[in-house]
Amino acid sequence: MTAVGYIAGGVALLASLLAVTRRNAIHGALYLVLSLLAVALVFFVLGAPFVAALEVIVYAGAIMVLFVFVVMMLNLGRASEAQESVWTSPRTWTGPALLALVLAAELVWVLARGGAATAPPRPGVPVPAVGAALFGPYALAVEVASFLLLAALVGVFHLGHRGSADGDAGAGED
């Protein structure tokens, strides 16, 4: 099982490095999703299947939805359709597909051997205590973080927005 964890960790490191170094945002997002899936496999091998499922659902799923939302918000129009067809060529999918096949093979191997490792439970902070701390003494920090995320979203909208000089957003563009 440790070999699977090391291979998945290596895939996560390689995919993260490729996500950061790609100039194309779509390629970076593909490698980012692979990195998140590899981390989920590491969690699964370590005996935390719930955390692995949350990693896939929350991070890999939410990151892709957010990415698609930002691309739709930018409204690049027909001028970028040719560039998009180049970005989505089969050659683009080669690297992510190979890394995904490695992760899939590892997952099949782990499941065939009997599932995740059963690590003994470690004493830690119970979930209700974390919720009480987040919405108790740290409620202000949680609210500030939410406003920071909202400000980042508004900033991305204004930076990526291409309106006319008089402020009419998207008038006559199609």
VMD Tcl script that builds the backbone (N, CA, C; Angstrom):
set m [mol new atoms 522]
animate dup $m
set s [atomselect $m all]
$s set {name element resname resid chain x y z} {
  {N N MET 1 A 0.814 -1.204 0.000}
  {CA C MET 1 A 0.000 0.000 0.000}
  {C C MET 1 A 0.853 1.263 0.000}
  {N N THR 2 A 2.023 1.181 0.618}
  {CA C THR 2 A 2.859 2.386 0.665}
  {C C THR 2 A 3.371 2.747 -0.718}
  {N N ALA 3 A 3.598 1.741 -1.582}
  {CA C ALA 3 A 4.050 2.045 -2.945}
  {C C ALA 3 A 2.987 2.833 -3.700}
  {N N VAL 4 A 1.730 2.455 -3.501}
  {CA C VAL 4 A 0.637 3.178 -4.154}
  {C C VAL 4 A 0.593 4.621 -3.657}
  {N N GLY 5 A 0.771 4.801 -2.362}
  {CA C GLY 5 A 0.784 6.157 -1.810}
  {C C GLY 5 A 1.912 6.992 -2.366}
  {N N TYR 6 A 3.094 6.380 -2.506}
  {CA C TYR 6 A 4.235 7.114 -3.065}
  {C C TYR 6 A 4.035 7.443 -4.541}
  {N N ILE 7 A 3.482 6.513 -5.291}
  {CA C ILE 7 A 3.231 6.775 -6.713}
  {C C ILE 7 A 2.185 7.877 -6.853}
  {N N ALA 8 A 1.108 7.795 -6.065}
  {CA C ALA 8 A 0.072 8.835 -6.122}
  {C C ALA 8 A 0.638 10.183 -5.687}
  {N N GLY 9 A 1.518 10.177 -4.683}
  {CA C GLY 9 A 2.166 11.420 -4.277}
  {C C GLY 9 A 3.043 11.981 -5.373}
  {N N GLY 10 A 3.755 11.103 -6.074}
  {CA C GLY 10 A 4.573 11.554 -7.199}
  {C C GLY 10 A 3.733 12.133 -8.326}
  {N N VAL 11 A 2.610 11.468 -8.606}
  {CA C VAL 11 A 1.696 11.996 -9.631}
  {C C VAL 11 A 1.164 13.361 -9.200}
  {N N ALA 12 A 0.838 13.499 -7.907}
  {CA C ALA 12 A 0.339 14.779 -7.401}
  {C C ALA 12 A 1.396 15.867 -7.549}
  {N N LEU 13 A 2.636 15.548 -7.209}
  {CA C LEU 13 A 3.710 16.543 -7.353}
  {C C LEU 13 A 3.937 16.920 -8.808}
  {N N LEU 14 A 4.004 15.914 -9.681}
  {CA C LEU 14 A 4.226 16.189 -11.103}
  {C C LEU 14 A 3.072 16.992 -11.699}
  {N N ALA 15 A 1.842 16.590 -11.384}
  {CA C ALA 15 A 0.678 17.310 -11.920}
  {C C ALA 15 A 0.614 18.734 -11.369}
  {N N SER 16 A 0.980 18.921 -10.104}
  {CA C SER 16 A 0.988 20.273 -9.537}
  {C C SER 16 A 2.036 21.142 -10.210}
  {N N LEU 17 A 3.205 20.575 -10.441}
  {CA C LEU 17 A 4.257 21.319 -11.129}
  {C C LEU 17 A 3.827 21.691 -12.542}
  {N N LEU 18 A 3.206 20.752 -13.246}
  {CA C LEU 18 A 2.726 21.040 -14.598}
  {C C LEU 18 A 1.578 22.050 -14.587}
  {N N ALA 19 A 0.735 22.018 -13.556}
  {CA C ALA 19 A -0.367 22.985 -13.468}
  {C C ALA 19 A 0.165 24.397 -13.297}
  {N N VAL 20 A 1.248 24.538 -12.563}
  {CA C VAL 20 A 1.804 25.865 -12.311}
  {C C VAL 20 A 2.592 26.377 -13.514}
  {N N THR 21 A 3.230 25.493 -14.246}
  {CA C THR 21 A 4.118 25.928 -15.323}
  {C C THR 21 A 3.439 26.054 -16.680}
  {N N ARG 22 A 2.213 25.636 -16.835}
  {CA C ARG 22 A 1.529 25.742 -18.131}
  {C C ARG 22 A 1.122 27.189 -18.389}
  {N N ARG 23 A 1.318 27.632 -19.620}
  {CA C ARG 23 A 0.895 28.985 -19.987}
  {C C ARG 23 A -0.588 29.038 -20.323}
  {N N ASN 24 A -1.124 27.924 -20.742}
  {CA C ASN 24 A -2.533 27.838 -21.098}
  {C C ASN 24 A -3.340 27.516 -19.844}
  {N N ALA 25 A -4.355 28.297 -19.576}
  {CA C ALA 25 A -5.160 28.110 -18.361}
  {C C ALA 25 A -5.931 26.795 -18.369}
  {N N ILE 26 A -6.370 26.351 -19.526}
  {CA C ILE 26 A -7.116 25.102 -19.605}
  {C C ILE 26 A -6.199 23.926 -19.276}
  {N N HIS 27 A -4.988 23.952 -19.805}
  {CA C HIS 27 A -4.034 22.887 -19.487}
  {C C HIS 27 A -3.728 22.882 -17.993}
  {N N GLY 28 A -3.531 24.059 -17.429}
  {CA C GLY 28 A -3.272 24.152 -15.998}
  {C C GLY 28 A -4.408 23.600 -15.163}
  {N N ALA 29 A -5.640 23.861 -15.588}
  {CA C ALA 29 A -6.796 23.351 -14.848}
  {C C ALA 29 A -6.884 21.830 -14.925}
  {N N LEU 30 A -6.564 21.270 -16.096}
  {CA C LEU 30 A -6.573 19.813 -16.226}
  {C C LEU 30 A -5.555 19.176 -15.288}
  {N N TYR 31 A -4.365 19.737 -15.248}
  {CA C TYR 31 A -3.338 19.193 -14.356}
  {C C TYR 31 A -3.695 19.428 -12.887}
  {N N LEU 32 A -4.368 20.529 -12.597}
  {CA C LEU 32 A -4.795 20.786 -11.226}
  {C C LEU 32 A -5.811 19.752 -10.764}
  {N N VAL 33 A -6.744 19.406 -11.610}
  {CA C VAL 33 A -7.729 18.386 -11.261}
  {C C VAL 33 A -7.037 17.042 -11.032}
  {N N LEU 34 A -6.058 16.718 -11.882}
  {CA C LEU 34 A -5.318 15.474 -11.678}
  {C C LEU 34 A -4.557 15.487 -10.361}
  {N N SER 35 A -4.003 16.617 -10.023}
  {CA C SER 35 A -3.297 16.730 -8.750}
  {C C SER 35 A -4.255 16.509 -7.578}
  {N N LEU 36 A -5.426 17.088 -7.653}
  {CA C LEU 36 A -6.414 16.909 -6.589}
  {C C LEU 36 A -6.897 15.461 -6.501}
  {N N LEU 37 A -7.053 14.807 -7.639}
  {CA C LEU 37 A -7.445 13.404 -7.629}
  {C C LEU 37 A -6.340 12.532 -7.039}
  {N N ALA 38 A -5.094 12.865 -7.324}
  {CA C ALA 38 A -3.982 12.105 -6.750}
  {C C ALA 38 A -3.925 12.276 -5.239}
  {N N VAL 39 A -4.169 13.477 -4.762}
  {CA C VAL 39 A -4.198 13.705 -3.319}
  {C C VAL 39 A -5.351 12.925 -2.690}
  {N N ALA 40 A -6.477 12.849 -3.380}
  {CA C ALA 40 A -7.602 12.058 -2.877}
  {C C ALA 40 A -7.218 10.583 -2.772}
  {N N LEU 41 A -6.462 10.077 -3.738}
  {CA C LEU 41 A -6.017 8.692 -3.664}
  {C C LEU 41 A -5.053 8.485 -2.499}
  {N N VAL 42 A -4.212 9.452 -2.223}
  {CA C VAL 42 A -3.320 9.367 -1.065}
  {C C VAL 42 A -4.140 9.298 0.218}
  {N N PHE 43 A -5.162 10.134 0.325}
  {CA C PHE 43 A -6.028 10.087 1.508}
  {C C PHE 43 A -6.709 8.725 1.631}
  {N N PHE 44 A -7.153 8.180 0.505}
  {CA C PHE 44 A -7.826 6.887 0.516}
  {C C PHE 44 A -6.884 5.782 0.994}
  {N N VAL 45 A -5.662 5.803 0.494}
  {CA C VAL 45 A -4.678 4.794 0.889}
  {C C VAL 45 A -4.322 4.933 2.372}
  {N N LEU 46 A -4.321 6.152 2.884}
  {CA C LEU 46 A -3.998 6.372 4.287}
  {C C LEU 46 A -5.130 5.980 5.234}
  {N N GLY 47 A -6.271 5.574 4.678}
  {CA C GLY 47 A -7.361 5.117 5.521}
  {C C GLY 47 A -8.388 6.186 5.829}
  {N N ALA 48 A -8.479 7.186 4.989}
  {CA C ALA 48 A -9.462 8.247 5.184}
  {C C ALA 48 A -10.340 8.357 3.934}
  {N N PRO 49 A -11.238 7.379 3.705}
  {CA C PRO 49 A -12.052 7.421 2.488}
  {C C PRO 49 A -13.021 8.596 2.454}
  {N N PHE 50 A -13.497 9.039 3.615}
  {CA C PHE 50 A -14.409 10.182 3.630}
  {C C PHE 50 A -13.692 11.449 3.176}
  {N N VAL 51 A -12.477 11.646 3.661}
  {CA C VAL 51 A -11.704 12.824 3.245}
  {C C VAL 51 A -11.375 12.729 1.755}
  {N N ALA 52 A -11.100 11.518 1.264}
  {CA C ALA 52 A -10.827 11.338 -0.162}
  {C C ALA 52 A -12.054 11.708 -1.000}
  {N N ALA 53 A -13.229 11.278 -0.543}
  {CA C ALA 53 A -14.454 11.624 -1.268}
  {C C ALA 53 A -14.707 13.121 -1.232}
  {N N LEU 54 A -14.469 13.740 -0.090}
  {CA C LEU 54 A -14.621 15.195 -0.013}
  {C C LEU 54 A -13.636 15.911 -0.926}
  {N N GLU 55 A -12.422 15.391 -1.021}
  {CA C GLU 55 A -11.409 15.979 -1.909}
  {C C GLU 55 A -11.898 15.967 -3.350}
  {N N VAL 56 A -12.477 14.855 -3.767}
  {CA C VAL 56 A -12.962 14.746 -5.143}
  {C C VAL 56 A -14.173 15.643 -5.364}
  {N N ILE 57 A -15.131 15.585 -4.450}
  {CA C ILE 57 A -16.382 16.324 -4.646}
  {C C ILE 57 A -16.158 17.824 -4.497}
  {N N VAL 58 A -15.543 18.220 -3.392}
  {CA C VAL 58 A -15.434 19.642 -3.096}
  {C C VAL 58 A -14.349 20.303 -3.933}
  {N N TYR 59 A -13.154 19.748 -3.902}
  {CA C TYR 59 A -12.053 20.430 -4.569}
  {C C TYR 59 A -12.050 20.190 -6.073}
  {N N ALA 60 A -11.961 18.934 -6.501}
  {CA C ALA 60 A -11.887 18.681 -7.940}
  {C C ALA 60 A -13.168 19.133 -8.642}
  {N N GLY 61 A -14.326 18.858 -8.056}
  {CA C GLY 61 A -15.577 19.286 -8.681}
  {C C GLY 61 A -15.784 20.775 -8.617}
  {N N ALA 62 A -15.579 21.364 -7.443}
  {CA C ALA 62 A -15.823 22.805 -7.280}
  {C C ALA 62 A -14.813 23.641 -8.048}
  {N N ILE 63 A -13.582 23.205 -8.106}
  {CA C ILE 63 A -12.571 23.960 -8.847}
  {C C ILE 63 A -12.938 24.009 -10.324}
  {N N MET 64 A -13.374 22.889 -10.868}
  {CA C MET 64 A -13.745 22.892 -12.288}
  {C C MET 64 A -14.984 23.745 -12.538}
  {N N VAL 65 A -15.960 23.688 -11.660}
  {CA C VAL 65 A -17.146 24.528 -11.827}
  {C C VAL 65 A -16.764 26.001 -11.752}
  {N N LEU 66 A -15.901 26.347 -10.812}
  {CA C LEU 66 A -15.444 27.734 -10.701}
  {C C LEU 66 A -14.688 28.156 -11.953}
  {N N PHE 67 A -13.846 27.283 -12.470}
  {CA C PHE 67 A -13.090 27.599 -13.680}
  {C C PHE 67 A -14.025 27.837 -14.864}
  {N N VAL 68 A -15.014 26.956 -15.032}
  {CA C VAL 68 A -15.983 27.134 -16.121}
  {C C VAL 68 A -16.776 28.418 -15.920}
  {N N PHE 69 A -17.130 28.739 -14.683}
  {CA C PHE 69 A -17.864 29.970 -14.394}
  {C C PHE 69 A -17.044 31.194 -14.785}
  {N N VAL 70 A -15.768 31.202 -14.472}
  {CA C VAL 70 A -14.914 32.350 -14.821}
  {C C VAL 70 A -14.763 32.458 -16.324}
  {N N VAL 71 A -14.605 31.346 -17.016}
  {CA C VAL 71 A -14.485 31.388 -18.476}
  {C C VAL 71 A -15.771 31.929 -19.092}
  {N N MET 72 A -16.926 31.503 -18.548}
  {CA C MET 72 A -18.192 32.022 -19.067}
  {C C MET 72 A -18.342 33.503 -18.749}
  {N N MET 73 A -17.854 33.919 -17.584}
  {CA C MET 73 A -17.989 35.314 -17.185}
  {C C MET 73 A -17.131 36.224 -18.066}
  {N N LEU 74 A -15.998 35.716 -18.538}
  {CA C LEU 74 A -15.140 36.527 -19.391}
  {C C LEU 74 A -15.752 36.752 -20.767}
  {N N ASN 75 A -16.598 35.835 -21.211}
  {CA C ASN 75 A -17.314 35.968 -22.486}
  {C C ASN 75 A -16.362 36.354 -23.606}
  {N N LEU 76 A -15.487 35.439 -23.956}
  {CA C LEU 76 A -14.455 35.726 -24.937}
  {C C LEU 76 A -14.999 35.867 -26.352}
  {N N GLY 77 A -16.158 35.331 -26.649}
  {CA C GLY 77 A -16.783 35.517 -27.941}
  {C C GLY 77 A -16.243 34.576 -29.000}
  {N N ARG 78 A -16.599 34.873 -30.240}
  {CA C ARG 78 A -16.247 33.991 -31.357}
  {C C ARG 78 A -14.786 34.118 -31.767}
  {N N ALA 79 A -14.161 35.203 -31.417}
  {CA C ALA 79 A -12.763 35.394 -31.824}
  {C C ALA 79 A -11.848 34.349 -31.210}
  {N N SER 80 A -12.216 33.823 -30.069}
  {CA C SER 80 A -11.345 32.854 -29.393}
  {C C SER 80 A -11.723 31.405 -29.670}
  {N N GLU 81 A -12.724 31.168 -30.522}
  {CA C GLU 81 A -13.135 29.793 -30.801}
  {C C GLU 81 A -12.037 28.996 -31.483}
  {N N ALA 82 A -11.288 29.620 -32.392}
  {CA C ALA 82 A -10.195 28.909 -33.059}
  {C C ALA 82 A -9.114 28.532 -32.055}
  {N N GLN 83 A -8.789 29.465 -31.161}
  {CA C GLN 83 A -7.789 29.163 -30.131}
  {C C GLN 83 A -8.290 28.068 -29.195}
  {N N GLU 84 A -9.564 28.077 -28.880}
  {CA C GLU 84 A -10.131 27.048 -28.001}
  {C C GLU 84 A -10.071 25.678 -28.656}
  {N N SER 85 A -10.293 25.612 -29.963}
  {CA C SER 85 A -10.209 24.318 -30.643}
  {C C SER 85 A -8.784 23.783 -30.632}
  {N N VAL 86 A -7.798 24.671 -30.677}
  {CA C VAL 86 A -6.398 24.240 -30.561}
  {C C VAL 86 A -6.143 23.738 -29.146}
  {N N TRP 87 A -6.675 24.437 -28.147}
  {CA C TRP 87 A -6.451 24.053 -26.750}
  {C C TRP 87 A -7.082 22.714 -26.419}
  {N N THR 88 A -8.190 22.387 -27.056}
  {CA C THR 88 A -8.891 21.142 -26.740}
  {C C THR 88 A -8.566 20.031 -27.728}
  {N N SER 89 A -7.455 20.126 -28.418}
  {CA C SER 89 A -7.048 19.070 -29.339}
  {C C SER 89 A -6.656 17.829 -28.546}
  {N N PRO 90 A -6.659 16.675 -29.200}
  {CA C PRO 90 A -6.286 15.441 -28.489}
  {C C PRO 90 A -4.870 15.496 -27.889}
  {N N ARG 91 A -3.980 16.240 -28.489}
  {CA C ARG 91 A -2.621 16.351 -27.958}
  {C C ARG 91 A -2.625 17.016 -26.584}
  {N N THR 92 A -3.575 17.888 -26.345}
  {CA C THR 92 A -3.694 18.556 -25.054}
  {C C THR 92 A -3.994 17.557 -23.944}
  {N N TRP 93 A -4.743 16.542 -24.257}
  {CA C TRP 93 A -5.204 15.589 -23.252}
  {C C TRP 93 A -4.201 14.465 -22.996}
  {N N THR 94 A -3.102 14.396 -23.723}
  {CA C THR 94 A -2.161 13.286 -23.591}
  {C C THR 94 A -1.556 13.200 -22.194}
  {N N GLY 95 A -0.977 14.289 -21.706}
  {CA C GLY 95 A -0.358 14.286 -20.385}
  {C C GLY 95 A -1.339 13.999 -19.267}
  {N N PRO 96 A -2.442 14.742 -19.185}
  {CA C PRO 96 A -3.424 14.442 -18.139}
  {C C PRO 96 A -3.995 13.032 -18.247}
  {N N ALA 97 A -4.182 12.536 -19.461}
  {CA C ALA 97 A -4.740 11.195 -19.622}
  {C C ALA 97 A -3.775 10.137 -19.106}
  {N N LEU 98 A -2.489 10.287 -19.372}
  {CA C LEU 98 A -1.510 9.325 -18.875}
  {C C LEU 98 A -1.452 9.324 -17.351}
  {N N LEU 99 A -1.420 10.512 -16.753}
  {CA C LEU 99 A -1.398 10.581 -15.291}
  {C C LEU 99 A -2.694 10.038 -14.689}
  {N N ALA 100 A -3.824 10.292 -15.338}
  {CA C ALA 100 A -5.097 9.766 -14.848}
  {C C ALA 100 A -5.131 8.242 -14.947}
  {N N LEU 101 A -4.530 7.681 -15.998}
  {CA C LEU 101 A -4.463 6.222 -16.115}
  {C C LEU 101 A -3.620 5.617 -14.993}
  {N N VAL 102 A -2.532 6.287 -14.624}
  {CA C VAL 102 A -1.715 5.813 -13.505}
  {C C VAL 102 A -2.543 5.799 -12.227}
  {N N LEU 103 A -3.282 6.888 -11.973}
  {CA C LEU 103 A -4.124 6.943 -10.774}
  {C C LEU 103 A -5.226 5.898 -10.806}
  {N N ALA 104 A -5.844 5.694 -11.965}
  {CA C ALA 104 A -6.915 4.699 -12.074}
  {C C ALA 104 A -6.376 3.295 -11.835}
  {N N ALA 105 A -5.198 3.001 -12.380}
  {CA C ALA 105 A -4.596 1.681 -12.165}
  {C C ALA 105 A -4.276 1.477 -10.685}
  {N N GLU 106 A -3.779 2.510 -10.031}
  {CA C GLU 106 A -3.498 2.400 -8.597}
  {C C GLU 106 A -4.775 2.166 -7.800}
  {N N LEU 107 A -5.832 2.880 -8.139}
  {CA C LEU 107 A -7.097 2.734 -7.421}
  {C C LEU 107 A -7.664 1.332 -7.598}
  {N N VAL 108 A -7.598 0.789 -8.823}
  {CA C VAL 108 A -8.079 -0.570 -9.070}
  {C C VAL 108 A -7.242 -1.564 -8.277}
  {N N TRP 109 A -5.938 -1.356 -8.226}
  {CA C TRP 109 A -5.059 -2.259 -7.484}
  {C C TRP 109 A -5.365 -2.214 -5.993}
  {N N VAL 110 A -5.587 -1.013 -5.455}
  {CA C VAL 110 A -5.898 -0.881 -4.028}
  {C C VAL 110 A -7.235 -1.538 -3.711}
  {N N LEU 111 A -8.230 -1.307 -4.540}
  {CA C LEU 111 A -9.540 -1.903 -4.292}
  {C C LEU 111 A -9.500 -3.425 -4.441}
  {N N ALA 112 A -8.686 -3.938 -5.356}
  {CA C ALA 112 A -8.572 -5.376 -5.538}
  {C C ALA 112 A -7.895 -6.045 -4.340}
  {N N ARG 113 A -7.038 -5.313 -3.644}
  {CA C ARG 113 A -6.333 -5.866 -2.483}
  {C C ARG 113 A -7.132 -5.720 -1.194}
  {N N GLY 114 A -8.305 -5.143 -1.254}
  {CA C GLY 114 A -9.131 -5.091 -0.051}
  {C C GLY 114 A -9.457 -3.702 0.430}
  {N N GLY 115 A -9.222 -2.700 -0.346}
  {CA C GLY 115 A -9.624 -1.348 0.039}
  {C C GLY 115 A -8.544 -0.588 0.770}
  {N N ALA 116 A -8.971 0.429 1.457}
  {CA C ALA 116 A -8.050 1.331 2.131}
  {C C ALA 116 A -7.461 0.680 3.368}
  {N N ALA 117 A -6.340 1.197 3.775}
  {CA C ALA 117 A -5.718 0.729 5.011}
  {C C ALA 117 A -6.601 1.136 6.184}
  {N N THR 118 A -6.637 0.287 7.176}
  {CA C THR 118 A -7.432 0.611 8.359}
  {C C THR 118 A -6.496 1.112 9.439}
  {N N ALA 119 A -6.258 2.381 9.410}
  {CA C ALA 119 A -5.386 2.994 10.403}
  {C C ALA 119 A -6.154 3.158 11.704}
  {N N PRO 120 A -5.495 2.951 12.831}
  {CA C PRO 120 A -6.201 3.160 14.101}
  {C C PRO 120 A -6.579 4.619 14.257}
  {N N PRO 121 A -7.731 4.882 14.832}
  {CA C PRO 121 A -8.139 6.275 14.993}
  {C C PRO 121 A -7.182 7.023 15.905}
  {N N ARG 122 A -6.825 8.206 15.485}
  {CA C ARG 122 A -5.928 9.034 16.278}
  {C C ARG 122 A -6.749 10.031 17.083}
  {N N PRO 123 A -6.316 10.292 18.280}
  {CA C PRO 123 A -7.049 11.313 19.042}
  {C C PRO 123 A -6.857 12.674 18.384}
  {N N GLY 124 A -7.922 13.374 18.205}
  {CA C GLY 124 A -7.856 14.671 17.568}
  {C C GLY 124 A -9.001 15.542 18.022}
  {N N VAL 125 A -9.217 16.575 17.293}
  {CA C VAL 125 A -10.284 17.513 17.626}
  {C C VAL 125 A -11.572 16.992 17.000}
  {N N PRO 126 A -12.627 16.812 17.779}
  {CA C PRO 126 A -13.899 16.346 17.209}
  {C C PRO 126 A -14.522 17.410 16.305}
  {N N VAL 127 A -15.290 16.940 15.356}
  {CA C VAL 127 A -15.895 17.833 14.363}
  {C C VAL 127 A -16.772 18.911 15.002}
  {N N PRO 128 A -17.614 18.613 15.986}
  {CA C PRO 128 A -18.416 19.690 16.590}
  {C C PRO 128 A -17.567 20.784 17.228}
  {N N ALA 129 A -16.402 20.404 17.747}
  {CA C ALA 129 A -15.526 21.422 18.347}
  {C C ALA 129 A -14.954 22.353 17.282}
  {N N VAL 130 A -14.668 21.809 16.094}
  {CA C VAL 130 A -14.166 22.654 15.005}
  {C C VAL 130 A -15.255 23.636 14.572}
  {N N GLY 131 A -16.486 23.143 14.427}
  {CA C GLY 131 A -17.591 24.027 14.055}
  {C C GLY 131 A -17.846 25.097 15.094}
  {N N ALA 132 A -17.777 24.721 16.349}
  {CA C ALA 132 A -17.986 25.702 17.420}
  {C C ALA 132 A -16.877 26.742 17.438}
  {N N ALA 133 A -15.648 26.324 17.118}
  {CA C ALA 133 A -14.534 27.284 17.081}
  {C C ALA 133 A -14.658 28.223 15.888}
  {N N LEU 134 A -15.060 27.660 14.728}
  {CA C LEU 134 A -15.173 28.506 13.534}
  {C C LEU 134 A -16.268 29.549 13.682}
  {N N PHE 135 A -17.370 29.178 14.302}
  {CA C PHE 135 A -18.477 30.110 14.423}
  {C C PHE 135 A -18.611 30.667 15.828}
  {N N GLY 136 A -17.593 30.484 16.629}
  {CA C GLY 136 A -17.547 31.062 17.968}
  {C C GLY 136 A -16.511 32.173 18.003}
  {N N PRO 137 A -15.347 31.892 18.580}
  {CA C PRO 137 A -14.338 32.950 18.695}
  {C C PRO 137 A -13.718 33.358 17.364}
  {N N TYR 138 A -13.791 32.490 16.331}
  {CA C TYR 138 A -13.180 32.824 15.045}
  {C C TYR 138 A -14.210 33.222 13.997}
  {N N ALA 139 A -15.408 33.582 14.414}
  {CA C ALA 139 A -16.457 33.953 13.458}
  {C C ALA 139 A -16.053 35.171 12.633}
  {N N LEU 140 A -15.393 36.126 13.241}
  {CA C LEU 140 A -14.963 37.313 12.507}
  {C C LEU 140 A -13.945 36.944 11.429}
  {N N ALA 141 A -13.022 36.044 11.732}
  {CA C ALA 141 A -12.026 35.623 10.736}
  {C C ALA 141 A -12.687 34.895 9.571}
  {N N VAL 142 A -13.708 34.076 9.847}
  {CA C VAL 142 A -14.428 33.384 8.782}
  {C C VAL 142 A -15.149 34.392 7.894}
  {N N GLU 143 A -15.771 35.396 8.490}
  {CA C GLU 143 A -16.479 36.424 7.715}
  {C C GLU 143 A -15.501 37.261 6.883}
  {N N VAL 144 A -14.354 37.593 7.445}
  {CA C VAL 144 A -13.344 38.359 6.696}
  {C C VAL 144 A -12.848 37.540 5.511}
  {N N ALA 145 A -12.639 36.246 5.712}
  {CA C ALA 145 A -12.208 35.385 4.599}
  {C C ALA 145 A -13.276 35.326 3.515}
  {N N SER 146 A -14.544 35.287 3.898}
  {CA C SER 146 A -15.601 35.253 2.889}
  {C C SER 146 A -15.667 36.570 2.113}
  {N N PHE 147 A -15.461 37.700 2.795}
  {CA C PHE 147 A -15.426 38.980 2.081}
  {C C PHE 147 A -14.222 39.074 1.169}
  {N N LEU 148 A -13.098 38.498 1.583}
  {CA C LEU 148 A -11.912 38.493 0.741}
  {C C LEU 148 A -12.156 37.692 -0.530}
  {N N LEU 149 A -12.814 36.549 -0.409}
  {CA C LEU 149 A -13.149 35.756 -1.586}
  {C C LEU 149 A -14.129 36.486 -2.493}
  {N N LEU 150 A -15.096 37.168 -1.905}
  {CA C LEU 150 A -16.042 37.941 -2.697}
  {C C LEU 150 A -15.343 39.083 -3.429}
  {N N ALA 151 A -14.430 39.771 -2.745}
  {CA C ALA 151 A -13.675 40.850 -3.381}
  {C C ALA 151 A -12.810 40.313 -4.515}
  {N N ALA 152 A -12.234 39.127 -4.344}
  {CA C ALA 152 A -11.435 38.522 -5.415}
  {C C ALA 152 A -12.304 38.203 -6.623}
  {N N LEU 153 A -13.514 37.705 -6.394}
  {CA C LEU 153 A -14.418 37.400 -7.495}
  {C C LEU 153 A -14.815 38.663 -8.246}
  {N N VAL 154 A -15.120 39.737 -7.513}
  {CA C VAL 154 A -15.466 41.015 -8.158}
  {C C VAL 154 A -14.257 41.547 -8.926}
  {N N GLY 155 A -13.057 41.416 -8.351}
  {CA C GLY 155 A -11.846 41.867 -9.033}
  {C C GLY 155 A -11.594 41.106 -10.318}
  {N N VAL 156 A -11.812 39.796 -10.292}
  {CA C VAL 156 A -11.642 38.989 -11.501}
  {C C VAL 156 A -12.643 39.410 -12.556}
  {N N PHE 157 A -13.862 39.699 -12.137}
  {CA C PHE 157 A -14.866 40.134 -13.097}
  {C C PHE 157 A -14.451 41.443 -13.765}
  {N N HIS 158 A -13.989 42.396 -12.976}
  {CA C HIS 158 A -13.635 43.692 -13.551}
  {C C HIS 158 A -12.355 43.627 -14.369}
  {N N LEU 159 A -11.405 42.806 -13.968}
  {CA C LEU 159 A -10.177 42.679 -14.749}
  {C C LEU 159 A -10.425 41.972 -16.073}
  {N N GLY 160 A -11.312 40.992 -16.070}
  {CA C GLY 160 A -11.576 40.236 -17.279}
  {C C GLY 160 A -12.675 40.802 -18.138}
  {N N HIS 161 A -13.344 41.817 -17.663}
  {CA C HIS 161 A -14.464 42.400 -18.381}
  {C C HIS 161 A -13.954 43.273 -19.518}
  {N N ARG 162 A -14.547 43.095 -20.684}
  {CA C ARG 162 A -14.164 43.912 -21.836}
  {C C ARG 162 A -15.379 44.690 -22.309}
  {N N GLY 163 A -15.602 45.826 -21.708}
  {CA C GLY 163 A -16.737 46.664 -22.083}
  {C C GLY 163 A -16.286 47.782 -23.010}
  {N N SER 164 A -17.252 48.551 -23.499}
  {CA C SER 164 A -16.910 49.684 -24.346}
  {C C SER 164 A -16.436 50.838 -23.482}
  {N N ALA 165 A -15.972 51.891 -24.116}
  {CA C ALA 165 A -15.383 53.019 -23.393}
  {C C ALA 165 A -16.406 53.724 -22.499}
  {N N ASP 166 A -17.688 53.710 -22.892}
  {CA C ASP 166 A -18.676 54.406 -22.070}
  {C C ASP 166 A -19.249 53.518 -20.963}
  {N N GLY 167 A -18.689 52.317 -20.804}
  {CA C GLY 167 A -19.107 51.461 -19.699}
  {C C GLY 167 A -20.245 50.519 -20.051}
  {N N ASP 168 A -20.727 50.524 -21.294}
  {CA C ASP 168 A -21.802 49.648 -21.699}
  {C C ASP 168 A -21.202 48.260 -21.909}
  {N N ALA 169 A -21.507 47.348 -21.019}
  {CA C ALA 169 A -20.879 46.042 -21.021}
  {C C ALA 169 A -21.457 45.143 -22.114}
  {N N GLY 170 A -20.638 44.794 -23.060}
  {CA C GLY 170 A -21.010 43.822 -24.052}
  {C C GLY 170 A -22.031 44.276 -25.056}
  {N N ALA 171 A -22.268 45.572 -25.210}
  {CA C ALA 171 A -23.263 46.042 -26.169}
  {C C ALA 171 A -22.777 45.761 -27.583}
  {N N GLY 172 A -23.552 45.036 -28.329}
  {CA C GLY 172 A -23.228 44.767 -29.715}
  {C C GLY 172 A -22.194 43.676 -29.908}
  {N N GLU 173 A -21.753 43.020 -28.848}
  {CA C GLU 173 A -20.759 41.955 -28.995}
  {C C GLU 173 A -21.473 40.622 -29.086}
  {N N ASP 174 A -21.081 39.795 -30.019}
  {CA C ASP 174 A -21.617 38.440 -30.142}
  {C C ASP 174 A -20.668 37.582 -30.865}
}
mol reanalyze $m
mol bondsrecalc $m
mol representation Tube
mol addrep $m
